[in-house]
Amino acid sequence: MKIHSIGYHHGHDADFVMSNPNGIGQAWLFLLFQTKALIRRNGKEEIAQAGSFLLYSGNTPQYYAACDDTYMDDWFYFTVEPQDQKLFPELGIPLNQPVQLTDAATISAHIRSMTYEFYTARPYHMDMVELELKQMFFHISRQLQETQKIITQTPSTKLDNLMILHYQITHQIDQVGTVASLAKKFSMSLSSLQHSYKEVFGETISNDITRSRLERVRLLLTTTSLPLRRIAEQCGYTSEFHLMRHFKNNTGITPTEYRRQNR
């Protein structure tokens, strides 16, 4: 597989429409919707929710458009060798239809890394892109398999609560408190929440919260000039001192040192 063009968090206005009635030849297209999108397939229109992906195979008609005031997606065009085409059915990744993800942020992070590598001239940058691409598809397959496991093994109310909770941890970490407060919020015992969360997502809830907080902190440190007090507020810390202590305990350096090294 080889990527030919790629974009991360591309935004458009409400009148955005992309229509390729005959596809784009042999090239495949991967879309990760950051906002809701209107798509058309088999002559019918439907809504693809934010956090879903759509993988168009070669020579497939394409139609997707904004359905709100703004539209945003991550995308890339790529070619697939005959020996690679069997990968998608093996991984259980559907083609030419929108599929909701439980953790779109992880997939978006892969595309962000590929975009960076693609547009640099550093040694082995295209090899890095290819490796990241395959890893991304394996991550998608894992999410789809784990989602199927949830659906078949978990009561719907608990499933809904766990999905909401996982989404908040991944996308709204500033609104996430302690594990005990989350258990109370979702009317679950602390032990039940911890056990169910790990069974479903393969990671402890505490580790996921820590990971999400630190990822958000790193992003804000390297892409903004916000003071630590504001970063603490946006990452769910009780104070900037809480942020500083937690960050250094997990990374070995202070937030200020990290910002200086990575700006």
C-alpha positions in Angstrom: 0.0 0.0 0.0 1.2 3.5 -0.9 -0.3 6.8 0.1 -0.3 9.5 -2.7 -1.9 12.4 -0.9 -3.1 13.0 2.7 -4.8 15.6 4.8 -5.4 16.0 8.6 -8.4 17.9 10.0 -9.3 19.6 6.7 -12.3 21.9 7.3 -14.9 23.2 4.8 -18.1 25.3 4.8 -21.7 24.2 4.8 -21.8 24.0 1.0 -18.9 21.5 0.7 -19.7 18.6 -1.7 -17.4 15.9 -3.1 -18.8 13.9 -5.9 -17.0 11.4 -8.1 -19.7 9.3 -9.9 -17.1 7.0 -11.4 -14.7 6.9 -8.5 -11.1 7.9 -9.0 -9.7 5.0 -11.0 -7.6 2.5 -9.1 -7.0 4.8 -6.1 -8.6 4.0 -2.8 -9.9 6.7 -0.4 -10.0 6.6 3.4 -12.2 9.2 5.2 -12.4 9.7 8.9 -15.3 12.1 9.6 -14.6 14.6 12.4 -18.1 16.0 11.9 -21.4 14.6 10.6 -21.4 14.1 6.9 -24.1 13.3 4.3 -23.1 10.4 2.1 -24.8 8.8 -0.9 -24.4 5.1 -1.8 -26.6 2.8 -3.9 -28.8 5.8 -4.8 -29.7 6.5 -1.2 -28.6 9.2 1.2 -27.6 8.7 4.8 -25.8 10.4 7.6 -22.3 9.3 8.7 -21.7 10.3 12.3 -18.6 12.1 13.6 -16.1 9.5 14.6 -16.9 7.1 11.8 -14.8 6.1 8.8 -15.5 5.2 5.2 -13.1 3.3 3.1 -13.8 3.6 -0.7 -12.2 0.9 -2.8 -10.9 1.6 -6.3 -13.5 2.5 -9.0 -16.3 3.0 -6.5 -18.6 6.0 -6.9 -18.0 8.6 -4.2 -20.4 11.2 -2.7 -20.0 12.9 0.6 -21.0 16.4 1.7 -21.4 18.7 4.7 -24.7 18.4 6.5 -24.1 21.1 9.2 -22.6 24.5 9.2 -19.1 23.1 9.0 -17.5 19.9 7.7 -14.1 18.4 8.8 -12.4 15.1 8.0 -9.0 13.3 7.9 -8.4 11.7 4.6 -5.8 10.0 2.3 -5.7 8.5 -1.2 -3.7 5.4 -1.6 -3.1 2.5 -4.0 -3.5 -1.1 -2.9 -1.4 -3.9 -4.5 -3.3 -7.2 -5.3 -1.5 -9.0 -2.4 -2.7 -6.3 0.0 -6.4 -6.4 -0.9 -6.9 -9.6 1.1 -5.9 -7.7 4.3 -9.2 -5.9 4.6 -11.5 -9.0 4.7 -9.0 -10.7 7.0 -9.2 -7.8 9.4 -13.0 -7.6 9.1 -12.8 -4.0 7.8 -15.9 -3.2 5.6 -15.6 -1.4 2.3 -17.7 1.4 0.8 -19.9 1.9 3.9 -19.7 4.2 7.0 -18.5 2.4 10.1 -18.7 4.0 13.6 -15.5 3.7 15.7 -15.3 3.6 19.5 -12.0 5.5 19.6 -11.7 7.7 16.5 -9.1 9.8 18.2 -6.5 7.0 18.1 -7.1 6.6 14.3 -6.9 10.4 13.8 -3.6 10.4 15.7 -2.2 7.8 13.2 -3.3 10.0 10.3 -1.7 13.1 11.9 1.6 11.2 12.2 1.4 10.0 8.6 0.6 13.5 7.4 3.7 14.8 9.2 5.9 12.1 7.8 4.5 12.3 4.3 5.3 16.0 3.9 8.8 15.9 5.4 12.0 14.8 3.7 13.5 13.0 6.6 15.2 9.7 6.0 12.8 6.7 5.7 9.8 9.0 5.9 7.7 6.9 3.4 8.7 3.7 5.1 7.4 5.3 8.3 4.2 6.2 6.6 3.7 2.6 5.3 4.3 1.2 8.8 1.9 3.7 10.4 -0.7 2.9 7.8 -0.7 -0.8 8.5 -0.7 -0.2 12.2 -3.8 2.1 11.8 -5.7 -0.7 10.0 -4.9 -3.1 12.7 -6.1 -0.7 15.3 -9.4 -0.3 13.4 -9.8 -4.1 13.3 -9.2 -4.3 17.0 -11.8 -1.7 17.7 -14.4 -3.4 15.5 -13.7 -6.8 17.1 -13.9 -5.4 20.6 -17.2 -3.6 19.7 -18.7 -6.9 18.5 -17.6 -8.5 21.8 -19.3 -5.7 23.7 -22.5 -6.0 21.8 -22.8 -9.8 22.2 -21.7 -10.0 25.9 -22.8 -6.8 27.6 -26.3 -5.7 28.6 -27.4 -2.7 26.5 -27.6 -0.3 29.5 -24.2 -1.1 30.7 -22.8 -1.0 27.2 -24.3 2.5 26.6 -22.8 3.7 29.9 -19.4 2.3 29.1 -19.4 3.7 25.6 -20.3 7.2 26.9 -17.7 6.9 29.6 -15.0 5.8 27.1 -15.9 8.7 24.8 -15.7 11.2 27.6 -12.3 9.9 28.7 -11.0 10.1 25.1 -12.6 13.3 23.9 -13.8 15.3 27.0 -11.1 14.6 29.6 -11.8 18.0 31.2 -15.2 16.7 32.3 -13.8 13.4 33.9 -13.3 13.3 37.7 -12.1 10.5 39.9 -12.9 6.8 39.2 -15.1 6.8 42.3 -17.1 9.8 41.1 -17.6 8.1 37.7 -18.9 5.0 39.3 -21.4 7.1 41.3 -22.4 9.0 38.2 -23.2 5.8 36.2 -24.8 4.1 39.2 -22.2 1.3 39.4 -20.1 0.0 42.2 -16.4 0.9 42.0 -15.3 -2.7 41.5 -18.0 -3.4 38.9 -16.9 -0.3 36.9 -13.3 -1.2 37.0 -13.8 -4.8 36.1 -16.3 -4.1 33.3 -14.2 -1.3 31.8 -11.1 -3.5 31.6 -13.0 -6.4 30.2 -14.5 -4.3 27.4 -11.6 -2.0 26.5 -8.6 -4.1 27.5 -7.2 -1.4 29.8 -7.9 -0.2 33.3 -10.0 2.9 33.6 -7.3 4.6 35.7 -4.6 4.0 33.0 -7.0 5.3 30.3 -7.7 8.5 32.3 -4.0 9.0 32.9 -3.1 8.4 29.2 -5.8 10.8 28.0 -4.9 13.5 30.4 -1.2 13.3 29.5 -1.9 13.2 25.8 -4.1 16.3 26.1 -1.4 18.1 28.2 1.3 17.3 25.7 -0.8 18.5 22.8 -1.6 21.8 24.5 2.0 22.3 25.6 3.4 21.9 22.1 0.7 23.6 20.1 -0.4 26.6 22.4 1.0 29.2 24.7 -1.6 28.6 27.3 -0.4 29.0 30.9 -0.3 25.8 33.1 -3.4 27.0 35.0 -5.5 27.0 31.8 -4.0 23.7 30.6 -4.9 22.1 34.0 -8.5 23.3 33.6 -8.8 21.9 30.1 -7.3 18.5 31.1 -9.3 17.8 34.3 -6.7 18.6 36.9 -7.7 20.3 40.2 -4.9 22.8 40.0 -1.7 23.5 38.1 0.3 22.0 40.9 -1.7 18.8 40.6 -0.8 18.9 36.8 2.9 19.5 37.5 3.2 16.7 40.0 1.3 14.2 37.9 3.1 15.1 34.7 6.6 14.8 36.2 5.7 11.5 38.0 4.7 10.0 34.7 7.2 11.5 32.3 10.2 12.4 34.5 10.3 16.0 33.4 8.2 19.1 34.3 5.6 20.5 31.8 7.8 23.6 31.3 10.8 21.4 30.4 8.6 19.4 28.0 7.3 22.5 26.3 10.8 23.9 25.9 12.1 20.7 24.4 9.2 20.1 22.0 8.1 23.6 20.8 
